[in-house]
């Protein structure tokens, strides 16, 4: 994964995580928390993946 793709994936995961927390704070729906946990897992995955510049 290139550095640009890794950055975009981290940005998207962070945005989804923040939106999920905001949605949960407004509604109290448990599905939003599950989605936030999934977004956090994606963020951790993309954060720990090493950038690959072999393009």
C-alpha positions as CSV (number, residue, x, y, z in Angstrom):
1,X,0.0,0.0,0.0
2,X,1.4,3.4,-0.9
3,X,1.8,6.1,1.6
4,X,-1.0,8.1,0.0
5,X,-3.4,5.2,0.1
6,X,-2.5,4.5,3.7
7,X,-3.1,8.1,4.7
8,X,-6.4,8.2,2.9
9,X,-7.5,4.9,4.6
10,X,-6.5,6.3,8.0
11,X,-8.4,9.5,7.4
12,X,-11.5,7.6,6.3
13,X,-11.4,5.3,9.3
14,X,-10.9,8.2,11.6
15,X,-13.8,10.1,10.0
16,X,-16.1,7.0,10.3
17,X,-15.1,6.5,13.9
18,X,-15.9,10.1,14.8
19,X,-19.2,10.0,13.0
20,X,-20.1,6.8,14.7
21,X,-19.4,8.3,18.1
22,X,-21.3,11.4,17.3
23,X,-24.3,9.3,16.0
24,X,-24.2,7.2,19.2
25,X,-24.1,10.3,21.4
26,X,-27.2,11.6,19.7
27,X,-29.2,8.3,19.5
28,X,-27.7,5.9,22.0
29,X,-28.0,3.1,19.4
30,X,-25.8,0.1,20.0
31,X,-25.2,-0.3,16.3
32,X,-23.3,2.9,16.2
33,X,-20.9,1.6,18.8
34,X,-20.4,-1.6,16.9
35,X,-19.6,0.5,13.8
36,X,-17.2,2.6,15.8
37,X,-15.4,-0.5,17.0
38,X,-15.1,-1.7,13.4
39,X,-13.8,1.7,12.3
40,X,-11.2,1.6,15.1
41,X,-10.1,-1.9,14.0
42,X,-9.7,-0.7,10.5
43,X,-7.7,2.3,11.8
44,X,-5.4,0.1,13.8
45,X,-4.9,-2.2,10.8
46,X,-4.0,0.6,8.4
47,X,-1.8,2.3,11.1
48,X,0.2,-0.9,11.7
49,X,0.6,-1.8,8.0
50,X,3.9,-0.8,6.5
51,X,3.9,1.6,3.5
52,X,5.1,0.0,0.3
53,X,6.4,2.2,-2.4
54,X,6.8,-0.4,-5.2
55,X,4.4,1.2,-7.6
